[in-house]
Amino acid sequence: MGFVMLVGCGGGKPEPSTPASTSDYDEMATESESEPEETSASSHSSAPVSEMGERPPPIPEAWELHQRDCDALGAKYEQLLLAVELEKLEARKLNEKQRGAAEQNVRGTAKQGAENWMRACEGIVGTVQVKSRWDCAYRANTLDRFKGCMDGKYDREGDD
């Protein structure tokens, strides 16, 4: 590396070797020796590094969201939303004819709700998320639990 610095700074004609120019070389060598220390210190920071350097170590609680994660959770969201809507439908005590049409509407509503959720999820694909929240939402048995997981309401449960 010192050679590269000399070539870049040396200009067109070589200078005679004098104690002063030797001292300049020693300074440049000292600077280039201290440079890796600065680089290694910065590689341990949490800031992203260029593609040329090392990436910082991953945060254990966080991971990058992929489309497959949205797909899996979108299906779960639709299932839980449908259960809530069907429960509301049961409470109305409709006759058979009314029930068939209402059930079809409920299925459409659940599908539309899941599509809306998927669009929102697709907007954050590629970002870093807290994996435990997504895992919690996938294990959820109710829509309220699903939403609470995604909002971080149950983050402390794993600490016990």
DRENVEX-391460 format. One record per residue (C-alpha): residue number from 1; residue in one letter; chain; y, z, x. Coordinates in steps of 0.25 Angstrom, whole numbers, plus 5000, padded with zeros to 4 digits. Layout:
BEGIN
+-----+------+------+-------+------+------+
! pos ! code ! unit ! north !   up ! east !
+-----+------+------+-------+------+------+
! NUM !    a !    A !     Y !    Z !    X !
...
+-----+------+------+-------+------+------+
// end
This chain:
BEGIN
+-----+------+------+-------+------+------+
! pos ! code ! unit ! north !   up ! east !
+-----+------+------+-------+------+------+
!   1 !    m !    A !  5000 ! 5000 ! 5000 !
!   2 !    g !    A !  5009 ! 5003 ! 5012 !
!   3 !    f !    A !  5007 ! 4989 ! 5017 !
!   4 !    v !    A !  5011 ! 4983 ! 5003 !
!   5 !    m !    A !  5024 ! 4991 ! 5003 !
!   6 !    l !    A !  5027 ! 4987 ! 5018 !
!   7 !    v !    A !  5025 ! 4972 ! 5014 !
!   8 !    g !    A !  5034 ! 4974 ! 5001 !
!   9 !    c !    A !  5045 ! 4981 ! 5009 !
!  10 !    g !    A !  5044 ! 4975 ! 5022 !
!  11 !    g !    A !  5052 ! 4962 ! 5019 !
!  12 !    g !    A !  5051 ! 4950 ! 5028 !
!  13 !    k !    A !  5051 ! 4955 ! 5042 !
!  14 !    p !    A !  5044 ! 4966 ! 5049 !
!  15 !    e !    A !  5052 ! 4978 ! 5054 !
!  16 !    p !    A !  5049 ! 4983 ! 5068 !
!  17 !    s !    A !  5041 ! 4996 ! 5068 !
!  18 !    t !    A !  5050 ! 5008 ! 5071 !
!  19 !    p !    A !  5049 ! 5022 ! 5068 !
!  20 !    a !    A !  5058 ! 5020 ! 5056 !
!  21 !    s !    A !  5049 ! 5009 ! 5050 !
!  22 !    t !    A !  5037 ! 5018 ! 5052 !
!  23 !    s !    A !  5044 ! 5029 ! 5045 !
!  24 !    d !    A !  5046 ! 5019 ! 5033 !
!  25 !    y !    A !  5032 ! 5016 ! 5033 !
!  26 !    d !    A !  5028 ! 5030 ! 5033 !
!  27 !    e !    A !  5037 ! 5033 ! 5021 !
!  28 !    m !    A !  5031 ! 5021 ! 5013 !
!  29 !    a !    A !  5017 ! 5026 ! 5017 !
!  30 !    t !    A !  5020 ! 5040 ! 5012 !
!  31 !    e !    A !  5026 ! 5034 ! 4999 !
!  32 !    s !    A !  5014 ! 5025 ! 4996 !
!  33 !    e !    A !  5004 ! 5037 ! 4999 !
!  34 !    s !    A !  5012 ! 5046 ! 4989 !
!  35 !    e !    A !  5012 ! 5034 ! 4979 !
!  36 !    p !    A !  4997 ! 5036 ! 4975 !
!  37 !    e !    A !  5000 ! 5051 ! 4972 !
!  38 !    e !    A !  5010 ! 5047 ! 4962 !
!  39 !    t !    A !  5001 ! 5037 ! 4955 !
!  40 !    s !    A !  4990 ! 5047 ! 4954 !
!  41 !    a !    A !  4999 ! 5057 ! 4948 !
!  42 !    s !    A !  5004 ! 5048 ! 4938 !
!  43 !    s !    A !  4990 ! 5043 ! 4934 !
!  44 !    h !    A !  4987 ! 5057 ! 4929 !
!  45 !    s !    A !  4998 ! 5057 ! 4919 !
!  46 !    s !    A !  4996 ! 5054 ! 4905 !
!  47 !    a !    A !  5005 ! 5042 ! 4905 !
!  48 !    p !    A !  4998 ! 5029 ! 4904 !
!  49 !    v !    A !  4997 ! 5021 ! 4918 !
!  50 !    s !    A !  4998 ! 5006 ! 4920 !
!  51 !    e !    A !  4985 ! 4998 ! 4920 !
!  52 !    m !    A !  4985 ! 4998 ! 4935 !
!  53 !    g !    A !  4984 ! 5013 ! 4936 !
!  54 !    e !    A !  4974 ! 5023 ! 4930 !
!  55 !    r !    A !  4974 ! 5027 ! 4916 !
!  56 !    p !    A !  4977 ! 5042 ! 4913 !
!  57 !    p !    A !  4964 ! 5049 ! 4908 !
!  58 !    p !    A !  4962 ! 5049 ! 4893 !
!  59 !    i !    A !  4966 ! 5060 ! 4884 !
!  60 !    p !    A !  4953 ! 5066 ! 4879 !
!  61 !    e !    A !  4958 ! 5068 ! 4865 !
!  62 !    a !    A !  4964 ! 5054 ! 4864 !
!  63 !    w !    A !  4958 ! 5040 ! 4863 !
!  64 !    e !    A !  4963 ! 5026 ! 4860 !
!  65 !    l !    A !  4961 ! 5022 ! 4846 !
!  66 !    h !    A !  4953 ! 5009 ! 4844 !
!  67 !    q !    A !  4952 ! 5000 ! 4831 !
!  68 !    r !    A !  4937 ! 5005 ! 4829 !
!  69 !    d !    A !  4943 ! 5019 ! 4828 !
!  70 !    c !    A !  4952 ! 5014 ! 4817 !
!  71 !    d !    A !  4941 ! 5007 ! 4810 !
!  72 !    a !    A !  4932 ! 5019 ! 4810 !
!  73 !    l !    A !  4942 ! 5028 ! 4805 !
!  74 !    g !    A !  4947 ! 5018 ! 4795 !
!  75 !    a !    A !  4934 ! 5018 ! 4788 !
!  76 !    k !    A !  4933 ! 5033 ! 4788 !
!  77 !    y !    A !  4947 ! 5034 ! 4782 !
!  78 !    e !    A !  4943 ! 5024 ! 4771 !
!  79 !    q !    A !  4931 ! 5032 ! 4768 !
!  80 !    l !    A !  4938 ! 5045 ! 4767 !
!  81 !    l !    A !  4950 ! 5039 ! 4759 !
!  82 !    l !    A !  4939 ! 5033 ! 4749 !
!  83 !    a !    A !  4933 ! 5047 ! 4747 !
!  84 !    v !    A !  4946 ! 5053 ! 4744 !
!  85 !    e !    A !  4950 ! 5042 ! 4734 !
!  86 !    l !    A !  4936 ! 5042 ! 4727 !
!  87 !    e !    A !  4937 ! 5057 ! 4726 !
!  88 !    k !    A !  4950 ! 5055 ! 4719 !
!  89 !    l !    A !  4944 ! 5045 ! 4710 !
!  90 !    e !    A !  4933 ! 5055 ! 4706 !
!  91 !    a !    A !  4943 ! 5065 ! 4702 !
!  92 !    r !    A !  4948 ! 5055 ! 4691 !
!  93 !    k !    A !  4935 ! 5054 ! 4684 !
!  94 !    l !    A !  4936 ! 5039 ! 4680 !
!  95 !    n !    A !  4926 ! 5032 ! 4671 !
!  96 !    e !    A !  4917 ! 5021 ! 4678 !
!  97 !    k !    A !  4926 ! 5009 ! 4675 !
!  98 !    q !    A !  4938 ! 5016 ! 4680 !
!  99 !    r !    A !  4930 ! 5022 ! 4692 !
! 100 !    g !    A !  4926 ! 5009 ! 4697 !
! 101 !    a !    A !  4940 ! 5003 ! 4698 !
! 102 !    a !    A !  4946 ! 5016 ! 4703 !
! 103 !    e !    A !  4935 ! 5017 ! 4714 !
! 104 !    q !    A !  4938 ! 5002 ! 4718 !
! 105 !    n !    A !  4953 ! 5006 ! 4719 !
! 106 !    v !    A !  4949 ! 5018 ! 4728 !
! 107 !    r !    A !  4941 ! 5010 ! 4737 !
! 108 !    g !    A !  4953 ! 5000 ! 4739 !
! 109 !    t !    A !  4962 ! 5012 ! 4741 !
! 110 !    a !    A !  4953 ! 5018 ! 4752 !
! 111 !    k !    A !  4952 ! 5004 ! 4759 !
! 112 !    q !    A !  4967 ! 5002 ! 4759 !
! 113 !    g !    A !  4969 ! 5016 ! 4764 !
! 114 !    a !    A !  4959 ! 5014 ! 4775 !
! 115 !    e !    A !  4966 ! 5000 ! 4779 !
! 116 !    n !    A !  4980 ! 5007 ! 4780 !
! 117 !    w !    A !  4974 ! 5018 ! 4789 !
! 118 !    m !    A !  4967 ! 5007 ! 4797 !
! 119 !    r !    A !  4981 ! 5000 ! 4799 !
! 120 !    a !    A !  4987 ! 5013 ! 4804 !
! 121 !    c !    A !  4975 ! 5015 ! 4813 !
! 122 !    e !    A !  4976 ! 5001 ! 4819 !
! 123 !    g !    A !  4990 ! 5004 ! 4822 !
! 124 !    i !    A !  4986 ! 5015 ! 4832 !
! 125 !    v !    A !  4974 ! 5008 ! 4838 !
! 126 !    g !    A !  4975 ! 5009 ! 4854 !
! 127 !    t !    A !  4983 ! 5022 ! 4853 !
! 128 !    v !    A !  4978 ! 5035 ! 4859 !
! 129 !    q !    A !  4973 ! 5044 ! 4848 !
! 130 !    v !    A !  4967 ! 5058 ! 4847 !
! 131 !    k !    A !  4952 ! 5055 ! 4846 !
! 132 !    s !    A !  4949 ! 5068 ! 4839 !
! 133 !    r !    A !  4957 ! 5065 ! 4827 !
! 134 !    w !    A !  4950 ! 5052 ! 4825 !
! 135 !    d !    A !  4937 ! 5058 ! 4827 !
! 136 !    c !    A !  4941 ! 5069 ! 4817 !
! 137 !    a !    A !  4945 ! 5058 ! 4807 !
! 138 !    y !    A !  4932 ! 5051 ! 4808 !
! 139 !    r !    A !  4924 ! 5063 ! 4805 !
! 140 !    a !    A !  4933 ! 5067 ! 4793 !
! 141 !    n !    A !  4927 ! 5069 ! 4779 !
! 142 !    t !    A !  4940 ! 5068 ! 4771 !
! 143 !    l !    A !  4952 ! 5060 ! 4771 !
! 144 !    d !    A !  4961 ! 5072 ! 4774 !
! 145 !    r !    A !  4952 ! 5076 ! 4786 !
! 146 !    f !    A !  4954 ! 5062 ! 4791 !
! 147 !    k !    A !  4969 ! 5062 ! 4790 !
! 148 !    g !    A !  4969 ! 5076 ! 4796 !
! 149 !    c !    A !  4961 ! 5072 ! 4808 !
! 150 !    m !    A !  4970 ! 5060 ! 4810 !
! 151 !    d !    A !  4983 ! 5069 ! 4809 !
! 152 !    g !    A !  4977 ! 5079 ! 4819 !
! 153 !    k !    A !  4975 ! 5090 ! 4809 !
! 154 !    y !    A !  4961 ! 5093 ! 4814 !
! 155 !    d !    A !  4964 ! 5092 ! 4829 !
! 156 !    r !    A !  4961 ! 5106 ! 4832 !
! 157 !    e !    A !  4948 ! 5106 ! 4825 !
! 158 !    g !    A !  4941 ! 5102 ! 4838 !
! 159 !    d !    A !  4947 ! 5113 ! 4846 !
! 160 !    d !    A !  4939 ! 5124 ! 4839 !
+-----+------+------+-------+------+------+
// end
